[in-house]
Amino acid sequence: MDIKSHGLAIGLMDLSGEMVRMEQISDFYFENTHNKLDEICNHIQRFIVRAETELPGKVVCANFNIGGRVNSRTGTSASVFNFEETRDMPLTDLLSERLKIPVFIENDTKAMAYGEYASKERSGYENVIYVNVGWGLGLCLIVNGEIYYGKDGYSGEFGHVHMYNNNIMCHCGKKGCIETELSGSAICRKLIERIHNHEASVLSRKVWGGNVITIADIIAAAEQEDPLCIELVSQVGSELGHQLAGLINLLNPDCIVIGGKIAEVAPYYFLQPVTLAIHKYSLRLMNQHLSILPSRLGQHAGIVGACMLARKRLVWDRLLGTE
């Protein structure tokens, strides 16, 4: 299960690693509420019933990708579905009880990175920075072929590094985070501000009508050659490259993979500005052998990673005798 701000994906993988079924639920909008958790569980229960009715075998475990601070080792989330009355119960236990199968959880960006890294095309890289530019901004480090979790599993909160004196409140509760300037939500905010300042866009009518603007709207407008959306997307790409240059100087990775919804826009609007800024601001000795690549799996990276992590953890639990 891959849970996004504006969408939900459910996938089924067999134990040989082949995806056998995938379902996209587009009319889904995430909220951190009991009702939304019930809705998610209902979706996956129906999915499991259909799968077990139509396909041979049983669904043996599940992995949920969720945003924010996730400790996948303890099965706890500090950001999502961390309700007062169930705070002493790991989220994995709550979900396992509801779904009647073992459930694991993972940060969405780490799952995306794992899905991408474990694919054959990326197997030659041992030290990777995976960047997820969606509604927010996430990052995962793969060091010597393994996801780097840090002490409590919360590594990769690149989007919440304080970088700007913009006085903009981030959803984490602090001001000036990188995410307030480099994310889909930041692009939407800037677009609305500039349209309200009477700049023209193909999305002007939708904004003036008070409708919600999504990342998909921004991408579609950019691909229609809307100058304002192209400018905003390109600005984010250039500034993302600027910020990544510091990580390149610090970590000297083999490869940077750019994923997430914003990365689906035409590469000359987003990936090219990222690449140019990386080469402008990072040391040549650090970037001369660096590969800067778009996500191969695109919008499916999260669901592929979720399935692969579920399979990996099920095998480890059985080997260790904990399941």
Stockholm file with secondary structure:
# STOCKHOLM 1.0

chainA/1-323         MDIKSHGLAIGLMDLSGEMVRMEQISDFYFENTHNKLDEICNHIQRFIVRAETELPGKVVCANFNIGGRVNSRTGTSASVFNFEETRDMPLTDLLSERLKIPVFIENDTKAMAYGEYASKERSGYENVIYVNVGWGLGLCLIVNGEIYYGKDGYSGEFGHVHMYNNNIMCHCGKKGCIETELSGSAICRKLIERIHNHEASVLSRKVWGGNVITIADIIAAAEQEDPLCIELVSQVGSELGHQLAGLINLLNPDCIVIGGKIAEVAPYYFLQPVTLAIHKYSLRLMNQHLSILPSRLGQHAGIVGACMLARKRLVWDRLLGTE
#=GR chainA/1-323 SS CEEETTEEEEEEECTTSCEEEEEEECSCCCCSSHHHHHHHHHHHHHHHHHHHHHSSSCCCCEEEEESSCEETTTTEESSSSCCGGGTTSCHHHHHHHHHTSCEEEEEHHHHHHHHHHTSGGGTTCSSEEEEEESSSEEEEEEETTEECCCSSSCCCCGGGSBCCCCCCBCTTSCBSBGGGTSSHHHHHHHHHHHHHTTCCCTTHHHHHTTCCCCHHHHHHHHHTTCHHHHHHHHHHHHHHHHHHHHHHHHHCCSEEEEESGGGGSCTTTTHHHHHHHHHHHSCHHHHTTCEEEECSSGGGHHHHHHHHHHHHHHHHHHHHTCC
#=GC SS_cons         CEEETTEEEEEEECTTSCEEEEEEECSCCCCSSHHHHHHHHHHHHHHHHHHHHHSSSCCCCEEEEESSCEETTTTEESSSSCCGGGTTSCHHHHHHHHHTSCEEEEEHHHHHHHHHHTSGGGTTCSSEEEEEESSSEEEEEEETTEECCCSSSCCCCGGGSBCCCCCCBCTTSCBSBGGGTSSHHHHHHHHHHHHHTTCCCTTHHHHHTTCCCCHHHHHHHHHTTCHHHHHHHHHHHHHHHHHHHHHHHHHCCSEEEEESGGGGSCTTTTHHHHHHHHHHHSCHHHHTTCEEEECSSGGGHHHHHHHHHHHHHHHHHHHHTCC
//
